[in-house]
Amino acid sequence: MKIIVNVTPKKTVLDPQGAAVGHAMEQLGIKASSDVRVGKTIEFEVSSEDTPAFRVQLDKLCKDLLSNPVIEDYRYTVS
Amino acid sequence: MKIIVNVTPKKTVLDPQGAAVGHAMEQLGIKASSDVRVGKTIEFEVSSEDTPAFRVQLDKLCKDLLSNPVIEDYRYTVS
């Protein structure tokens, strides 16, 4: 099972790295119609089954280790 | 149109950050059956149409600004 976790700064949090990317994109001719947000992506595979207990464990992992819930949102895909 | 670009270190490139996350995950009870890779995710919206010309521009953006093609792979989703 492949897990991809995406961690992005919350909408209300200032993202200077994203703002810098947004400015640089304009120079390259792509104008973003929204804020640009830069986050993290964590990819790994696990051999365990996709059970509700595993999802609980995965949520704990995301909250405790992979993201800072005060300023970041996370979402993951399991495939 | 929402664009999500994922940039990850190439398989052959050492990822110490990913290795550290892998070790920490084991402490939390999730054992990854593969290397853990930590990359970047860049999210933004554009108002232009999804044309082949736009894709070319987007590829150029990914190669020139958002990733280092020597050590990183990128992929994007347009939705």
N, CA and C atoms of all chains as a GROMACS GRO file, in nm:
protein
  474
    1MET      N    1   0.083  -0.119   0.000
    1MET     CA    2   0.000   0.000   0.000
    1MET      C    3   0.087   0.124   0.000
    2LYS      N    4   0.061   0.214  -0.092
    2LYS     CA    5   0.141   0.336  -0.099
    2LYS      C    6   0.066   0.451  -0.030
    3ILE      N    7   0.135   0.517   0.060
    3ILE     CA    8   0.076   0.630   0.132
    3ILE      C    9   0.145   0.758   0.086
    4ILE      N   10   0.067   0.857   0.048
    4ILE     CA   11   0.123   0.989   0.015
    4ILE      C   12   0.057   1.091   0.107
    5VAL      N   13   0.138   1.154   0.191
    5VAL     CA   14   0.087   1.255   0.284
    5VAL      C   15   0.127   1.392   0.232
    6ASN      N   16   0.030   1.482   0.222
    6ASN     CA   17   0.056   1.620   0.182
    6ASN      C   18   0.033   1.712   0.300
    7VAL      N   19   0.131   1.792   0.331
    7VAL     CA   20   0.119   1.887   0.442
    7VAL      C   21   0.134   2.027   0.386
    8THR      N   22   0.033   2.112   0.405
    8THR     CA   23   0.039   2.249   0.353
    8THR      C   24   0.009   2.348   0.465
    9PRO      N   25   0.066   2.469   0.455
    9PRO     CA   26   0.033   2.571   0.555
    9PRO      C   27  -0.116   2.602   0.550
   10LYS      N   28  -0.177   2.627   0.665
   10LYS     CA   29  -0.319   2.663   0.667
   10LYS      C   30  -0.342   2.792   0.590
   11LYS      N   31  -0.463   2.808   0.538
   11LYS     CA   32  -0.498   2.925   0.456
   11LYS      C   33  -0.469   3.056   0.529
   12THR      N   34  -0.490   3.056   0.660
   12THR     CA   35  -0.476   3.180   0.737
   12THR      C   36  -0.332   3.212   0.775
   13VAL      N   37  -0.241   3.119   0.746
   13VAL     CA   38  -0.102   3.138   0.786
   13VAL      C   39  -0.022   3.197   0.670
   14LEU      N   40   0.058   3.296   0.701
   14LEU     CA   41   0.142   3.358   0.600
   14LEU      C   42   0.242   3.256   0.546
   15ASP      N   43   0.262   3.253   0.413
   15ASP     CA   44   0.355   3.157   0.352
   15ASP      C   45   0.454   3.234   0.264
   16PRO      N   46   0.561   3.285   0.325
   16PRO     CA   47   0.656   3.368   0.248
   16PRO      C   48   0.722   3.291   0.134
   17GLN      N   49   0.747   3.162   0.155
   17GLN     CA   50   0.808   3.080   0.049
   17GLN      C   51   0.713   3.073  -0.072
   18GLY      N   52   0.585   3.054  -0.043
   18GLY     CA   53   0.485   3.051  -0.149
   18GLY      C   54   0.476   3.185  -0.222
   19ALA      N   55   0.483   3.295  -0.146
   19ALA     CA   56   0.477   3.428  -0.207
   19ALA      C   57   0.596   3.447  -0.301
   20ALA      N   58   0.715   3.402  -0.258
   20ALA     CA   59   0.834   3.413  -0.342
   20ALA      C   60   0.819   3.333  -0.470
   21VAL      N   61   0.765   3.211  -0.458
   21VAL     CA   62   0.742   3.128  -0.576
   21VAL      C   63   0.642   3.196  -0.670
   22GLY      N   64   0.537   3.255  -0.610
   22GLY     CA   65   0.437   3.326  -0.689
   22GLY      C   66   0.497   3.438  -0.772
   23HIS      N   67   0.585   3.516  -0.711
   23HIS     CA   68   0.652   3.626  -0.782
   23HIS      C   69   0.738   3.572  -0.896
   24ALA      N   70   0.816   3.465  -0.865
   24ALA     CA   71   0.904   3.408  -0.967
   24ALA      C   72   0.824   3.349  -1.083
   25MET      N   73   0.707   3.291  -1.052
   25MET     CA   74   0.622   3.235  -1.157
   25MET      C   75   0.577   3.342  -1.255
   26GLU      N   76   0.545   3.459  -1.199
   26GLU     CA   77   0.502   3.569  -1.286
   26GLU      C   78   0.609   3.604  -1.388
   27GLN      N   79   0.735   3.602  -1.343
   27GLN     CA   80   0.847   3.629  -1.434
   27GLN      C   81   0.851   3.527  -1.547
   28LEU      N   82   0.809   3.404  -1.517
   28LEU     CA   83   0.810   3.297  -1.618
   28LEU      C   84   0.679   3.295  -1.698
   29GLY      N   85   0.591   3.387  -1.672
   29GLY     CA   86   0.472   3.401  -1.755
   29GLY      C   87   0.348   3.327  -1.708
   30ILE      N   88   0.354   3.266  -1.588
   30ILE     CA   89   0.233   3.204  -1.533
   30ILE      C   90   0.186   3.287  -1.415
   31LYS      N   91   0.066   3.342  -1.428
   31LYS     CA   92   0.012   3.426  -1.322
   31LYS      C   93  -0.087   3.343  -1.242
   32ALA      N   94  -0.057   3.320  -1.115
   32ALA     CA   95  -0.148   3.244  -1.030
   32ALA      C   96  -0.265   3.333  -0.990
   33SER      N   97  -0.387   3.276  -0.992
   33SER     CA   98  -0.504   3.355  -0.955
   33SER      C   99  -0.536   3.336  -0.807
   34SER      N  100  -0.451   3.268  -0.736
   34SER     CA  101  -0.469   3.250  -0.591
   34SER      C  102  -0.333   3.262  -0.526
   35ASP      N  103  -0.329   3.253  -0.396
   35ASP     CA  104  -0.201   3.244  -0.327
   35ASP      C  105  -0.131   3.114  -0.369
   36VAL      N  106   0.001   3.119  -0.376
   36VAL     CA  107   0.078   2.996  -0.398
   36VAL      C  108   0.117   2.943  -0.261
   37ARG      N  109   0.093   2.816  -0.236
   37ARG     CA  110   0.126   2.756  -0.107
   37ARG      C  111   0.231   2.648  -0.129
   38VAL      N  112   0.335   2.652  -0.049
   38VAL     CA  113   0.439   2.549  -0.058
   38VAL      C  114   0.432   2.462   0.066
   39GLY      N  115   0.421   2.334   0.047
   39GLY     CA  116   0.414   2.241   0.160
   39GLY      C  117   0.509   2.125   0.143
   40LYS      N  118   0.486   2.021   0.220
   40LYS     CA  119   0.570   1.902   0.215
   40LYS      C  120   0.490   1.785   0.163
   41THR      N  121   0.560   1.690   0.102
   41THR     CA  122   0.496   1.565   0.066
   41THR      C  123   0.582   1.451   0.118
   42ILE      N  124   0.521   1.356   0.186
   42ILE     CA  125   0.592   1.242   0.241
   42ILE      C  126   0.535   1.115   0.180
   43GLU      N  127   0.620   1.036   0.115
   43GLU     CA  128   0.574   0.916   0.046
   43GLU      C  129   0.641   0.792   0.104
   44PHE      N  130   0.562   0.689   0.126
   44PHE     CA  131   0.620   0.562   0.170
   44PHE      C  132   0.521   0.449   0.143
   45GLU      N  133   0.572   0.328   0.154
   45GLU     CA  134   0.486   0.212   0.139
   45GLU      C  135   0.482   0.135   0.269
   46VAL      N  136   0.367   0.074   0.296
   46VAL     CA  137   0.356  -0.014   0.412
   46VAL      C  138   0.298  -0.147   0.365
   47SER      N  139   0.329  -0.251   0.441
   47SER     CA  140   0.279  -0.383   0.401
   47SER      C  141   0.151  -0.419   0.476
   48SER      N  142   0.111  -0.337   0.576
   48SER     CA  143  -0.009  -0.371   0.654
   48SER      C  144  -0.136  -0.346   0.573
   49GLU      N  145  -0.246  -0.400   0.622
   49GLU     CA  146  -0.376  -0.385   0.555
   49GLU      C  147  -0.436  -0.248   0.586
   50ASP      N  148  -0.526  -0.203   0.497
   50ASP     CA  149  -0.593  -0.074   0.516
   50ASP      C  150  -0.716  -0.092   0.606
   51THR      N  151  -0.694  -0.103   0.736
   51THR     CA  152  -0.802  -0.123   0.833
   51THR      C  153  -0.833   0.010   0.903
   52PRO      N  154  -0.950   0.021   0.968
   52PRO     CA  155  -0.979   0.142   1.046
   52PRO      C  156  -0.871   0.168   1.151
   53ALA      N  157  -0.818   0.062   1.214
   53ALA     CA  158  -0.713   0.079   1.315
   53ALA      C  159  -0.588   0.142   1.252
   54PHE      N  160  -0.558   0.100   1.130
   54PHE     CA  161  -0.441   0.156   1.061
   54PHE      C  162  -0.462   0.304   1.030
   55ARG      N  163  -0.585   0.338   0.992
   55ARG     CA  164  -0.616   0.480   0.963
   55ARG      C  165  -0.598   0.566   1.088
   56VAL      N  166  -0.639   0.512   1.203
   56VAL     CA  167  -0.622   0.585   1.329
   56VAL      C  168  -0.474   0.610   1.354
   57GLN      N  169  -0.394   0.504   1.332
   57GLN     CA  170  -0.250   0.512   1.352
   57GLN      C  171  -0.189   0.615   1.255
   58LEU      N  172  -0.240   0.615   1.132
   58LEU     CA  173  -0.190   0.706   1.029
   58LEU      C  174  -0.223   0.851   1.064
   59ASP      N  175  -0.345   0.872   1.114
   59ASP     CA  176  -0.384   1.008   1.157
   59ASP      C  177  -0.294   1.056   1.271
   60LYS      N  178  -0.266   0.965   1.363
   60LYS     CA  179  -0.178   1.001   1.477
   60LYS      C  180  -0.039   1.038   1.424
   61LEU      N  181   0.009   0.960   1.329
   61LEU     CA  182   0.140   0.986   1.268
   61LEU      C  183   0.142   1.126   1.205
   62CYS      N  184   0.037   1.156   1.129
   62CYS     CA  185   0.030   1.286   1.061
   62CYS      C  186   0.026   1.400   1.162
   63LYS      N  187  -0.054   1.383   1.269
   63LYS     CA  188  -0.070   1.490   1.367
   63LYS      C  189   0.053   1.508   1.453
   64ASP      N  190   0.116   1.396   1.493
   64ASP     CA  191   0.225   1.403   1.591
   64ASP      C  192   0.361   1.426   1.527
   65LEU      N  193   0.380   1.372   1.406
   65LEU     CA  194   0.515   1.373   1.350
   65LEU      C  195   0.526   1.456   1.222
   66LEU      N  196   0.431   1.434   1.131
   66LEU     CA  197   0.451   1.488   0.997
   66LEU      C  198   0.403   1.632   0.980
   67SER      N  199   0.310   1.675   1.065
   67SER     CA  200   0.260   1.812   1.051
   67SER      C  201   0.255   1.880   1.187
   68ASN      N  202   0.246   2.010   1.183
   68ASN     CA  203   0.221   2.089   1.302
   68ASN      C  204   0.077   2.140   1.291
   69PRO      N  205  -0.017   2.076   1.362
   69PRO     CA  206  -0.159   2.105   1.340
   69PRO      C  207  -0.198   2.250   1.370
   70VAL      N  208  -0.113   2.323   1.441
   70VAL     CA  209  -0.145   2.463   1.471
   70VAL      C  210  -0.139   2.548   1.344
   71ILE      N  211  -0.042   2.520   1.259
   71ILE     CA  212  -0.024   2.604   1.140
   71ILE      C  213  -0.036   2.527   1.007
   72GLU      N  214  -0.050   2.394   1.016
   72GLU     CA  215  -0.053   2.317   0.891
   72GLU      C  216  -0.174   2.224   0.884
   73ASP      N  217  -0.219   2.203   0.762
   73ASP     CA  218  -0.322   2.102   0.734
   73ASP      C  219  -0.254   1.983   0.669
   74TYR      N  220  -0.312   1.866   0.687
   74TYR     CA  221  -0.258   1.751   0.615
   74TYR      C  222  -0.371   1.675   0.548
   75ARG      N  223  -0.336   1.605   0.443
   75ARG     CA  224  -0.429   1.510   0.384
   75ARG      C  225  -0.344   1.396   0.329
   76TYR      N  226  -0.405   1.280   0.318
   76TYR     CA  227  -0.326   1.169   0.264
   76TYR      C  228  -0.407   1.086   0.167
   77THR      N  229  -0.338   1.020   0.077
   77THR     CA  230  -0.403   0.924  -0.011
   77THR      C  231  -0.342   0.787   0.016
   78VAL      N  232  -0.427   0.686   0.018
   78VAL     CA  233  -0.384   0.547   0.038
   78VAL      C  234  -0.419   0.474  -0.090
   79SER      N  235  -0.322   0.412  -0.153
   79SER     CA  236  -0.353   0.341  -0.279
   79SER      C  237  -0.273   0.212  -0.292
   80MET      N  238  -0.868   2.667  -1.247
   80MET     CA  239  -0.796   2.541  -1.254
   80MET      C  240  -0.696   2.533  -1.140
   81LYS      N  241  -0.701   2.422  -1.066
   81LYS     CA  242  -0.607   2.406  -0.954
   81LYS      C  243  -0.490   2.318  -0.999
   82ILE      N  244  -0.370   2.366  -0.974
   82ILE     CA  245  -0.250   2.290  -1.009
   82ILE      C  246  -0.181   2.246  -0.880
   83ILE      N  247  -0.150   2.119  -0.868
   83ILE     CA  248  -0.072   2.070  -0.755
   83ILE      C  249   0.054   2.004  -0.811
   84VAL      N  250   0.169   2.060  -0.777
   84VAL     CA  251   0.296   2.006  -0.824
   84VAL      C  252   0.363   1.934  -0.708
   85ASN      N  253   0.404   1.810  -0.731
   85ASN     CA  254   0.479   1.733  -0.630
   85ASN      C  255   0.621   1.716  -0.676
   86VAL      N  256   0.715   1.751  -0.591
   86VAL     CA  257   0.857   1.736  -0.624
   86VAL      C  258   0.919   1.642  -0.521
   87THR      N  259   0.975   1.532  -0.566
   87THR     CA  260   1.037   1.436  -0.474
   87THR      C  261   1.180   1.407  -0.517
   88PRO      N  262   1.268   1.372  -0.422
   88PRO     CA  263   1.404   1.334  -0.459
   88PRO      C  264   1.400   1.209  -0.547
   89LYS      N  265   1.487   1.201  -0.645
   89LYS     CA  266   1.493   1.082  -0.730
   89LYS      C  267   1.526   0.959  -0.647
   90LYS      N  268   1.482   0.843  -0.694
   90LYS     CA  269   1.502   0.717  -0.621
   90LYS      C  270   1.650   0.693  -0.587
   91THR      N  271   1.737   0.735  -0.677
   91THR     CA  272   1.880   0.706  -0.660
   91THR      C  273   1.951   0.806  -0.568
   92VAL      N  274   1.879   0.910  -0.528
   92VAL     CA  275   1.940   1.015  -0.447
   92VAL      C  276   1.913   0.987  -0.299
   93LEU      N  277   2.016   1.001  -0.218
   93LEU     CA  278   2.003   0.981  -0.074
   93LEU      C  279   1.909   1.087  -0.016
   94ASP      N  280   1.816   1.046   0.071
   94ASP     CA  281   1.722   1.139   0.130
   94ASP      C  282   1.730   1.129   0.283
   95PRO      N  283   1.824   1.200   0.345
   95PRO     CA  284   1.842   1.187   0.490
   95PRO      C  285   1.719   1.229   0.570
   96GLN      N  286   1.646   1.329   0.519
   96GLN     CA  287   1.525   1.373   0.589
   96GLN      C  288   1.422   1.259   0.591
   97GLY      N  289   1.411   1.192   0.476
   97GLY     CA  290   1.320   1.078   0.467
   97GLY      C  291   1.361   0.966   0.560
   98ALA      N  292   1.493   0.940   0.568
   98ALA     CA  293   1.542   0.834   0.656
   98ALA      C  294   1.509   0.866   0.801
   99ALA      N  295   1.523   0.994   0.839
   99ALA     CA  296   1.492   1.035   0.977
   99ALA      C  297   1.343   1.016   1.006
  100VAL      N  298   1.259   1.054   0.909
  100VAL     CA  299   1.114   1.035   0.926
  100VAL      C  300   1.083   0.886   0.939
  101GLY      N  301   1.149   0.803   0.859
  101GLY     CA  302   1.129   0.658   0.864
  101GLY      C  303   1.159   0.602   1.002
  102HIS      N  304   1.270   0.647   1.060
  102HIS     CA  305   1.307   0.600   1.195
  102HIS      C  306   1.203   0.642   1.297
  103ALA      N  307   1.161   0.770   1.288
  103ALA     CA  308   1.064   0.822   1.385
  103ALA      C  309   0.930   0.750   1.372
  104MET      N  310   0.893   0.715   1.247
  104MET     CA  311   0.768   0.642   1.224
  104MET      C  312   0.769   0.507   1.295
  105GLU      N  313   0.885   0.441   1.292
  105GLU     CA  314   0.895   0.311   1.359
  105GLU      C  315   0.865   0.324   1.508
  106GLN      N  316   0.913   0.435   1.568
  106GLN     CA  317   0.886   0.458   1.710
  106GLN      C  318   0.736   0.471   1.735
  107LEU      N  319   0.665   0.525   1.636
  107LEU     CA  320   0.520   0.543   1.650
  107LEU      C  321   0.442   0.420   1.604
  108GLY      N  322   0.512   0.315   1.565
  108GLY     CA  323   0.445   0.188   1.537
  108GLY      C  324   0.410   0.163   1.392
  109ILE      N  325   0.450   0.253   1.301
  109ILE     CA  326   0.426   0.226   1.159
  109ILE      C  327   0.560   0.197   1.092
  110LYS      N  328   0.571   0.076   1.040
  110LYS     CA  329   0.696   0.034   0.978
  110LYS      C  330   0.679   0.045   0.826
  111ALA      N  331   0.755   0.135   0.764
  111ALA     CA  332   0.747   0.150   0.619
  111ALA      C  333   0.820   0.033   0.552
  112SER      N  334   0.760  -0.022   0.447
  112SER     CA  335   0.824  -0.133   0.376
  112SER      C  336   0.908  -0.082   0.260
  113SER      N  337   0.922   0.048   0.248
  113SER     CA  338   1.007   0.106   0.144
  113SER      C  339   1.080   0.224   0.207
  114ASP      N  340   1.167   0.287   0.130
  114ASP     CA  341   1.227   0.412   0.176
  114ASP      C  342   1.117   0.517   0.193
  115VAL      N  343   1.135   0.604   0.291
  115VAL     CA  344   1.046   0.718   0.305
  115VAL      C  345   1.110   0.835   0.231
  116ARG      N  346   1.032   0.901   0.145
  116ARG     CA  347   1.086   1.014   0.068
  116ARG      C  348   1.010   1.139   0.108
  117VAL      N  349   1.084   1.245   0.136
  117VAL     CA  350   1.020   1.372   0.170
  117VAL      C  351   1.045   1.470   0.057
  118GLY      N  352   0.940   1.526   0.004
  118GLY     CA  353   0.953   1.622  -0.105
  118GLY      C  354   0.874   1.748  -0.077
  119LYS      N  355   0.848   1.823  -0.184
  119LYS     CA  356   0.776   1.950  -0.172
  119LYS      C  357   0.645   1.938  -0.248
  120THR      N  358   0.549   2.015  -0.204
  120THR     CA  359   0.426   2.025  -0.282
  120THR      C  360   0.393   2.173  -0.300
  121ILE      N  361   0.364   2.213  -0.422
  121ILE     CA  362   0.334   2.352  -0.453
  121ILE      C  363   0.192   2.357  -0.510
  122GLU      N  364   0.106   2.434  -0.449
  122GLU     CA  365  -0.033   2.441  -0.492
  122GLU      C  366  -0.070   2.583  -0.532
  123PHE      N  367  -0.138   2.597  -0.643
  123PHE     CA  368  -0.188   2.728  -0.681
  123PHE      C  369  -0.301   2.713  -0.782
  124GLU      N  370  -0.370   2.822  -0.805
  124GLU     CA  371  -0.477   2.821  -0.905
  124GLU      C  372  -0.441   2.918  -1.016
  125VAL      N  373  -0.484   2.885  -1.138
  125VAL     CA  374  -0.464   2.976  -1.250
  125VAL      C  375  -0.599   2.992  -1.319
  126SER      N  376  -0.615   3.105  -1.386
  126SER     CA  377  -0.743   3.127  -1.453
  126SER      C  378  -0.736   3.090  -1.601
  127SER      N  379  -0.615   3.058  -1.651
  127SER     CA  380  -0.604   3.026  -1.794
  127SER      C  381  -0.661   2.887  -1.826
  128GLU      N  382  -0.681   2.862  -1.955
  128GLU     CA  383  -0.737   2.735  -2.001
  128GLU      C  384  -0.629   2.626  -2.002
  129ASP      N  385  -0.670   2.500  -1.994
  129ASP     CA  386  -0.577   2.388  -1.996
  129ASP      C  387  -0.545   2.348  -2.141
  130THR      N  388  -0.460   2.427  -2.205
  130THR     CA  389  -0.423   2.401  -2.345
  130THR      C  390  -0.286   2.334  -2.350
  131PRO      N  391  -0.250   2.272  -2.464
  131PRO     CA  392  -0.115   2.217  -2.478
  131PRO      C  393  -0.008   2.323  -2.453
  132ALA      N  394  -0.030   2.446  -2.497
  132ALA     CA  395   0.067   2.553  -2.476
  132ALA      C  396   0.087   2.580  -2.327
  133PHE      N  397  -0.025   2.571  -2.252
  133PHE     CA  398  -0.016   2.593  -2.108
  133PHE      C  399   0.065   2.482  -2.042
  134ARG      N  400   0.044   2.357  -2.091
  134ARG     CA  401   0.119   2.243  -2.036
  134ARG      C  402   0.270   2.261  -2.058
  135VAL      N  403   0.305   2.311  -2.176
  135VAL     CA  404   0.446   2.335  -2.207
  135VAL      C  405   0.504   2.436  -2.108
  136GLN      N  406   0.426   2.542  -2.085
  136GLN     CA  407   0.467   2.647  -1.992
  136GLN      C  408   0.481   2.590  -1.848
  137LEU      N  409   0.388   2.503  -1.814
  137LEU     CA  410   0.388   2.442  -1.681
  137LEU      C  411   0.510   2.351  -1.664
  138ASP      N  412   0.542   2.276  -1.768
  138ASP     CA  413   0.661   2.189  -1.763
  138ASP      C  414   0.786   2.272  -1.745
  139LYS      N  415   0.791   2.383  -1.817
  139LYS     CA  416   0.907   2.472  -1.807
  139LYS      C  417   0.918   2.528  -1.664
  140LEU      N  418   0.804   2.566  -1.609
  140LEU     CA  419   0.800   2.616  -1.471
  140LEU      C  420   0.855   2.512  -1.374
  141CYS      N  421   0.808   2.386  -1.391
  141CYS     CA  422   0.851   2.278  -1.300
  141CYS      C  423   1.000   2.254  -1.313
  142LYS      N  424   1.051   2.253  -1.437
  142LYS     CA  425   1.193   2.222  -1.460
  142LYS      C  426   1.283   2.336  -1.416
  143ASP      N  427   1.241   2.461  -1.445
  143ASP     CA  428   1.330   2.575  -1.422
  143ASP      C  429   1.322   2.631  -1.281
  144LEU      N  430   1.204   2.624  -1.221
  144LEU     CA  431   1.186   2.694  -1.094
  144LEU      C  432   1.157   2.600  -0.978
  145LEU      N  433   1.063   2.508  -0.999
  145LEU     CA  434   1.012   2.434  -0.884
  145LEU      C  435   1.094   2.311  -0.848
  146SER      N  436   1.169   2.256  -0.943
  146SER     CA  437   1.249   2.137  -0.912
  146SER      C  438   1.390   2.152  -0.965
  147ASN      N  439   1.479   2.071  -0.913
  147ASN     CA  440   1.613   2.058  -0.966
  147ASN      C  441   1.619   1.924  -1.038
  148PRO      N  442   1.609   1.924  -1.172
  148PRO     CA  443   1.593   1.797  -1.247
  148PRO      C  444   1.710   1.701  -1.230
  149VAL      N  445   1.823   1.750  -1.180
  149VAL     CA  446   1.938   1.660  -1.159
  149VAL      C  447   1.909   1.562  -1.045
  150ILE      N  448   1.845   1.610  -0.940
  150ILE     CA  449   1.824   1.524  -0.823
  150ILE      C  450   1.677   1.503  -0.788
  151GLU      N  451   1.586   1.571  -0.858
  151GLU     CA  452   1.445   1.562  -0.821
  151GLU      C  453   1.356   1.526  -0.941
  152ASP      N  454   1.249   1.453  -0.909
  152ASP     CA  455   1.144   1.428  -1.007
  152ASP      C  456   1.025   1.517  -0.974
  153TYR      N  457   0.946   1.551  -1.074
  153TYR     CA  458   0.824   1.624  -1.044
  153TYR      C  459   0.707   1.558  -1.116
  154ARG      N  460   0.591   1.577  -1.061
  154ARG     CA  461   0.468   1.541  -1.131
  154ARG      C  462   0.364   1.643  -1.088
  155TYR      N  463   0.264   1.662  -1.175
  155TYR     CA  464   0.160   1.757  -1.135
  155TYR      C  465   0.023   1.706  -1.171
  156THR      N  466  -0.076   1.755  -1.100
  156THR     CA  467  -0.213   1.726  -1.135
  156THR      C  468  -0.282   1.859  -1.166
  157VAL      N  469  -0.364   1.857  -1.269
  157VAL     CA  470  -0.441   1.974  -1.309
  157VAL      C  471  -0.588   1.937  -1.291
  158SER      N  472  -0.661   2.016  -1.212
  158SER     CA  473  -0.802   1.979  -1.192
  158SER      C  474  -0.890   2.104  -1.184
   0.00000   0.00000   0.00000
